[in-house]
Amino acid sequence: MIIKTKSDLNNIKTAAKINTECLLYLKSITTEGIDSYEIDRKAEEFYKKNSAKPAFKGVPGSKFPYPATINFQRNDEVVHGIPHKDQIVEDGDIISIDTGCIYNGYYADHATSFGIGSLSEEDEKLLSIAKLSVEAGCQQAIAGNHVGDIGYAQQTIIEMAGFSVVKVLCGHEIGKSLWEDILIPAFGSRGSGETLEENLVVCIENQTCAGNESVYTESDGWLIKTKDGKKAATFEHMVLVKKGKPEILTQV
């Protein structure tokens, strides 16, 4: 667990601000007919204009380093989707975008999901519950609470709604590295895991599935999809652990 100094936090907050503005911009241009490669290109341009660098590009993988600036997912794609020109956004899609940047040696990481055009009632509910559950998890990021409190808050909301949470993926501590010391699962028991300390910065996220939680990795070694072919949504926030009330550093 790496407790951040005032200087660390100034840089992290700037990185988070750039990342949030980038994700808002990407959401605004993600409309029916655009391809994910174009969205990825726009993301890299945005970071360059704001004195930041992509955080994901070059991350080692089982087969090759990650080649893009964003993770882009449609429908049954859960995480780590590599953008490409043949991937066209269509009416009725659930889109998930995860992106990170590096500013002055400090990392930011943030994800959101949203619908395109006309969505079914079930898809609207999936997006609403996934977003609500992550926000509930963020509110547990209080000094003296436990990592398990964050996971319990998310899992409870997701499962009460009849959805499932992917348990092979998790949130993480962040700072001078994309993944620092501790992991932050989106499931757990109250009072379990590490005790959270003030001025710790964590990424709280979950991957919520309309069906069951079983997933698999595609042949590229990166893209993870639902086994049952049902849709998924992911949300992620960077949160500064404080006494009494957490500070959410990213917001879309």
Sine and cosine of phi, psi and omega as CSV:
sin_phi,cos_phi,sin_psi,cos_psi,sin_omega,cos_omega
0.00,0.00,0.83,-0.55,-0.08,-1.00
-0.93,-0.38,0.94,-0.33,0.00,-1.00
-0.98,0.17,0.75,-0.67,-0.13,-0.99
-1.00,0.04,0.61,-0.79,0.08,-1.00
-0.99,0.10,0.11,-0.99,0.04,-1.00
-0.87,0.50,-0.67,0.75,0.03,-1.00
-0.90,0.43,-0.69,0.72,0.06,-1.00
-0.82,0.57,-0.75,0.66,-0.09,-1.00
-0.91,0.41,-0.59,0.81,0.05,-1.00
-0.86,0.50,-0.70,0.71,0.00,-1.00
-0.94,0.34,-0.67,0.75,0.01,-1.00
-0.89,0.45,-0.66,0.75,0.00,-1.00
-0.91,0.41,-0.59,0.81,0.06,-1.00
-0.92,0.39,-0.70,0.72,0.05,-1.00
-0.86,0.51,-0.69,0.72,-0.01,-1.00
-0.90,0.44,-0.61,0.79,0.01,-1.00
-0.90,0.43,-0.72,0.70,0.03,-1.00
-0.87,0.49,-0.69,0.72,-0.03,-1.00
-0.90,0.44,-0.68,0.73,0.02,-1.00
-0.89,0.46,-0.71,0.71,0.00,-1.00
-0.90,0.44,-0.59,0.81,0.05,-1.00
-0.91,0.42,-0.71,0.70,-0.04,-1.00
-0.92,0.40,-0.60,0.80,0.09,-1.00
-0.88,0.48,-0.67,0.74,0.03,-1.00
-0.90,0.44,-0.72,0.69,0.00,-1.00
-0.89,0.46,-0.64,0.77,0.04,-1.00
-0.88,0.48,-0.63,0.78,-0.05,-1.00
-0.93,0.37,-0.48,0.88,-0.02,-1.00
-0.99,-0.10,-0.10,0.99,-0.02,-1.00
-0.99,0.10,1.00,-0.01,-0.03,-1.00
-0.81,-0.59,0.22,-0.97,-0.03,-1.00
-0.81,0.59,0.79,-0.61,0.06,-1.00
0.97,-0.24,-0.34,0.94,0.02,-1.00
-0.98,0.18,0.50,-0.87,0.06,-1.00
-0.98,-0.19,0.42,-0.91,-0.11,-0.99
-0.93,0.36,-0.44,0.90,0.05,-1.00
-0.89,0.45,-0.65,0.76,0.02,-1.00
-0.91,0.42,-0.64,0.77,0.03,-1.00
-0.90,0.45,-0.66,0.75,0.03,-1.00
-0.88,0.47,-0.67,0.74,0.01,-1.00
-0.88,0.47,-0.67,0.75,0.02,-1.00
-0.90,0.43,-0.59,0.81,0.02,-1.00
-0.89,0.45,-0.72,0.69,-0.01,-1.00
-0.90,0.43,-0.63,0.78,0.06,-1.00
-0.88,0.48,-0.66,0.75,-0.01,-1.00
-0.88,0.48,-0.72,0.69,0.00,-1.00
-0.88,0.47,-0.68,0.73,-0.01,-1.00
-0.87,0.50,-0.66,0.75,0.00,-1.00
-0.92,0.38,-0.36,0.93,-0.05,-1.00
-0.94,-0.35,0.42,0.91,0.10,-1.00
0.87,0.50,0.54,0.84,0.02,-1.00
-0.82,-0.58,0.23,-0.97,0.02,-1.00
-0.82,-0.58,0.46,-0.89,0.07,-1.00
-0.88,0.47,0.69,-0.72,-0.01,-1.00
-1.00,0.03,-0.44,0.90,-0.11,-0.99
-1.00,0.05,-0.51,0.86,-0.09,-1.00
-0.89,0.46,0.83,-0.56,0.01,-1.00
1.00,-0.06,-0.05,1.00,0.06,-1.00
-0.89,0.46,0.77,-0.64,-0.06,-1.00
-0.88,0.48,0.58,-0.81,0.06,-1.00
-0.75,-0.66,0.03,-1.00,-0.04,-1.00
-0.93,0.36,-0.44,0.90,-0.03,-1.00
-0.88,-0.48,-0.60,0.80,0.02,-1.00
-0.31,-0.95,0.38,-0.92,0.03,-1.00
-0.89,0.46,0.48,-0.88,0.00,-1.00
-0.90,0.44,0.78,-0.62,-0.18,-0.98
-0.99,-0.12,0.01,1.00,-0.17,-0.99
-0.80,-0.60,0.12,-0.99,0.00,-1.00
-1.00,0.05,-0.54,0.84,-0.03,-1.00
-0.86,-0.51,0.33,-0.94,0.30,-0.95
-0.99,-0.13,0.77,-0.63,-0.04,-1.00
-0.80,-0.60,0.83,-0.56,-0.05,-1.00
-0.78,-0.63,0.59,-0.81,0.10,-0.99
-0.85,-0.53,0.78,-0.63,0.23,-0.97
0.87,0.50,-0.98,-0.21,-0.06,-1.00
-1.00,0.08,0.06,1.00,0.06,-1.00
-1.00,0.07,0.79,-0.61,-0.17,-0.99
-1.00,-0.08,-0.84,0.54,-0.01,-1.00
-0.49,-0.87,0.26,-0.97,0.19,-0.98
0.91,0.42,0.52,0.86,0.05,-1.00
-0.98,0.21,0.80,-0.60,0.02,-1.00
-0.99,0.12,0.84,-0.55,0.00,-1.00
-0.90,0.45,0.53,-0.85,0.07,-1.00
-0.43,-0.90,0.33,-0.94,-0.14,-0.99
-0.92,0.40,-0.41,0.91,-0.02,-1.00
-1.00,0.07,-0.04,1.00,-0.02,-1.00
-1.00,-0.07,0.99,-0.14,-0.10,-1.00
-0.98,-0.22,0.74,-0.67,0.03,-1.00
-0.95,0.33,0.73,-0.68,-0.05,-1.00
-0.80,-0.60,0.37,-0.93,0.08,-1.00
-0.84,0.54,0.70,-0.72,0.02,-1.00
1.00,0.00,-0.06,1.00,0.01,-1.00
-0.95,0.32,0.54,-0.84,0.36,-0.93
-0.99,-0.17,0.85,-0.52,-0.02,-1.00
-0.95,-0.32,0.70,-0.72,0.12,-0.99
-0.84,-0.55,0.77,-0.64,0.06,-1.00
-0.82,-0.57,0.78,-0.62,0.07,-1.00
-0.85,-0.53,0.78,-0.63,0.01,-1.00
-0.56,-0.83,0.46,-0.89,0.01,-1.00
-0.66,-0.76,0.40,-0.92,0.04,-1.00
-0.66,-0.75,0.24,-0.97,0.08,-1.00
-0.86,-0.52,0.82,-0.57,0.04,-1.00
-0.80,-0.60,0.87,-0.49,0.04,-1.00
0.80,0.60,0.58,0.81,0.05,-1.00
1.00,0.05,0.06,1.00,-0.02,-1.00
-0.90,-0.44,0.57,-0.82,-0.13,-0.99
-0.98,-0.20,0.50,-0.87,0.18,-0.98
-0.75,-0.66,0.45,-0.89,-0.07,-1.00
-0.44,-0.90,0.76,-0.65,-0.18,-0.98
-0.37,-0.93,0.64,-0.77,-0.01,-1.00
-0.63,-0.77,0.48,-0.88,0.08,-1.00
-0.53,-0.85,0.36,-0.93,0.08,-1.00
-0.78,-0.63,0.49,-0.87,-0.03,-1.00
-0.32,-0.95,0.30,-0.96,-0.03,-1.00
-0.99,-0.16,0.39,-0.92,0.05,-1.00
-0.91,-0.41,0.86,-0.51,0.07,-1.00
0.92,0.39,-0.71,-0.70,-0.08,-1.00
-1.00,0.06,0.84,-0.54,0.03,-1.00
-0.92,-0.38,0.45,-0.89,0.11,-0.99
-0.96,0.29,0.28,-0.96,0.05,-1.00
-0.86,0.50,-0.63,0.78,0.00,-1.00
-0.90,0.43,-0.65,0.76,0.02,-1.00
-0.92,0.40,-0.65,0.76,0.05,-1.00
-0.88,0.48,-0.65,0.76,0.02,-1.00
-0.91,0.41,-0.67,0.74,0.02,-1.00
-0.84,0.54,-0.74,0.67,0.01,-1.00
-0.89,0.45,-0.68,0.73,-0.04,-1.00
-0.90,0.44,-0.70,0.71,-0.03,-1.00
-0.94,0.35,-0.67,0.75,0.01,-1.00
-0.87,0.49,-0.69,0.72,0.01,-1.00
-0.92,0.40,-0.73,0.69,-0.01,-1.00
-0.87,0.49,-0.65,0.76,-0.05,-1.00
-0.92,0.39,-0.65,0.76,0.03,-1.00
-0.91,0.41,-0.66,0.75,0.03,-1.00
-0.88,0.48,-0.62,0.79,0.05,-1.00
-0.91,0.41,-0.64,0.77,0.07,-1.00
-0.88,0.47,-0.66,0.75,0.00,-1.00
-0.87,0.49,-0.60,0.80,-0.03,-1.00
-0.93,0.37,-0.22,0.98,0.05,-1.00
-1.00,0.00,-0.03,1.00,-0.04,-1.00
-0.99,0.14,0.91,0.40,-0.05,-1.00
-0.89,-0.46,0.67,-0.75,0.03,-1.00
-0.82,0.58,0.78,-0.63,-0.03,-1.00
0.98,-0.19,-0.38,0.92,0.12,-0.99
-0.97,0.26,0.09,-1.00,-0.02,-1.00
-0.90,-0.43,0.37,-0.93,0.06,-1.00
-0.82,0.57,-0.63,0.78,0.00,-1.00
-0.88,0.47,-0.46,0.89,0.03,-1.00
-0.91,0.42,-0.60,0.80,0.02,-1.00
-0.91,0.41,-0.73,0.68,0.00,-1.00
-0.92,0.40,-0.66,0.76,-0.01,-1.00
-0.87,0.49,-0.69,0.73,-0.02,-1.00
-0.87,0.49,-0.67,0.74,-0.01,-1.00
-0.94,0.33,-0.77,0.64,-0.06,-1.00
-0.86,0.51,-0.66,0.75,-0.05,-1.00
-0.87,0.49,-0.74,0.67,-0.02,-1.00
-0.91,0.42,-0.70,0.72,-0.03,-1.00
-0.88,0.47,-0.74,0.67,-0.08,-1.00
-0.97,0.26,-0.52,0.85,0.07,-1.00
-0.90,0.43,-0.46,0.89,0.01,-1.00
-0.99,0.10,-0.06,1.00,0.01,-1.00
1.00,0.01,0.20,0.98,0.03,-1.00
-0.97,-0.24,-0.01,-1.00,0.01,-1.00
-0.75,-0.66,0.42,-0.91,0.01,-1.00
-0.93,-0.36,0.73,-0.69,0.02,-1.00
-0.95,0.32,0.82,-0.58,-0.11,-0.99
-0.98,-0.18,-0.09,1.00,0.03,-1.00
-1.00,-0.02,0.03,1.00,0.04,-1.00
-0.83,-0.56,0.40,-0.92,-0.03,-1.00
-0.35,-0.94,0.22,-0.98,0.12,-0.99
-0.99,0.17,-0.09,-1.00,-0.17,-0.99
-0.26,-0.97,0.35,-0.94,0.17,-0.98
-0.96,0.29,0.49,-0.87,-0.06,-1.00
-0.59,-0.81,0.43,-0.90,0.01,-1.00
0.05,-1.00,-0.95,-0.31,0.05,-1.00
-0.99,0.14,-0.10,0.99,0.14,-0.99
-0.77,-0.64,0.42,-0.91,0.03,-1.00
-0.90,0.43,-0.67,0.74,0.05,-1.00
-0.87,-0.49,0.92,-0.40,0.05,-1.00
-0.98,-0.18,-0.52,-0.86,-0.30,-0.96
-0.90,0.44,-0.77,0.64,-0.19,-0.98
-0.97,-0.26,0.45,-0.89,0.05,-1.00
-0.97,-0.24,0.50,-0.86,-0.07,-1.00
-0.82,-0.57,1.00,0.08,0.01,-1.00
-0.90,0.44,0.43,-0.90,0.04,-1.00
-1.00,-0.06,0.40,0.92,0.06,-1.00
-0.49,-0.87,0.32,-0.95,0.03,-1.00
0.44,-0.90,-0.12,-0.99,-0.02,-1.00
-0.90,-0.44,0.55,-0.83,0.06,-1.00
-0.84,0.54,0.67,-0.74,0.08,-1.00
0.98,0.21,0.11,0.99,-0.01,-1.00
-0.98,-0.19,0.35,-0.94,0.06,-1.00
0.99,0.12,-0.10,-0.99,-0.05,-1.00
-0.88,0.47,0.52,-0.86,0.11,-0.99
-0.99,0.12,0.77,-0.64,-0.03,-1.00
-0.97,0.23,0.68,-0.73,0.01,-1.00
-0.92,-0.40,0.48,-0.88,-0.01,-1.00
-0.86,0.50,0.62,-0.78,0.02,-1.00
0.94,0.33,0.40,0.92,0.25,-0.97
-1.00,0.04,0.63,-0.77,0.04,-1.00
-0.91,-0.41,0.80,-0.60,-0.05,-1.00
-0.77,-0.64,0.45,-0.90,0.16,-0.99
-0.98,-0.20,0.91,-0.42,0.00,-1.00
-0.98,-0.22,0.85,-0.53,-0.08,-1.00
-0.52,-0.85,0.31,-0.95,0.23,-0.97
-0.50,-0.87,0.32,-0.95,0.12,-0.99
-0.89,-0.46,0.93,-0.36,-0.08,-1.00
-0.98,-0.20,0.77,-0.64,-0.05,-1.00
-0.93,-0.36,0.65,-0.76,0.06,-1.00
-0.92,0.38,-0.51,0.86,0.03,-1.00
-0.97,-0.24,-0.70,-0.71,0.02,-1.00
-1.00,0.05,0.12,-0.99,-0.15,-0.99
-0.99,0.11,-0.06,1.00,-0.08,-1.00
-0.93,0.37,0.75,-0.66,-0.01,-1.00
-0.73,-0.68,0.23,-0.97,0.09,-1.00
-0.58,-0.82,0.33,-0.94,0.00,-1.00
-0.98,-0.22,0.74,-0.67,0.02,-1.00
-0.93,0.37,0.15,-0.99,-0.11,-0.99
-0.91,0.42,-0.32,0.95,0.03,-1.00
-0.96,0.26,-0.13,0.99,0.02,-1.00
0.99,0.14,0.01,1.00,-0.05,-1.00
-0.88,-0.48,-0.87,0.49,-0.14,-0.99
-0.90,0.44,0.81,-0.59,0.06,-1.00
-0.95,-0.32,0.76,-0.65,-0.05,-1.00
-0.80,-0.60,0.31,-0.95,0.08,-1.00
-0.96,0.27,0.64,-0.77,0.00,-1.00
-0.94,0.34,-0.55,0.84,-0.06,-1.00
-1.00,0.04,0.00,1.00,0.04,-1.00
0.98,0.20,0.07,1.00,0.02,-1.00
-0.99,0.11,0.29,-0.96,-0.13,-0.99
-0.97,0.26,0.35,-0.94,0.02,-1.00
-0.66,-0.75,0.35,-0.94,0.07,-1.00
-0.65,-0.76,0.52,-0.85,0.02,-1.00
-0.69,-0.72,0.66,-0.75,0.10,-0.99
-0.74,-0.67,0.52,-0.85,-0.01,-1.00
-0.49,-0.87,0.71,-0.70,0.08,-1.00
-0.79,-0.61,0.53,-0.85,0.22,-0.98
-1.00,0.01,0.74,-0.67,-0.09,-1.00
-0.74,-0.68,0.71,-0.70,0.10,-0.99
-1.00,-0.08,0.87,-0.50,0.01,-1.00
-0.95,0.31,0.80,-0.60,0.01,-1.00
-0.75,-0.66,0.13,-0.99,0.12,-0.99
-0.99,0.12,0.78,-0.63,0.09,-1.00
1.00,0.03,-0.76,0.65,-0.04,-1.00
-0.47,-0.88,0.77,-0.64,-0.02,-1.00
-0.96,0.29,0.32,-0.95,0.07,-1.00
-0.91,-0.41,0.92,-0.39,0.02,-1.00
-0.99,0.15,0.86,-0.51,-0.10,-0.99
-1.00,-0.02,-0.21,0.98,0.01,-1.00
-0.78,-0.63,0.59,-0.81,0.00,-1.00
-0.40,-0.92,0.83,-0.56,0.10,-1.00
-0.80,-0.60,0.00,0.00,0.00,0.00
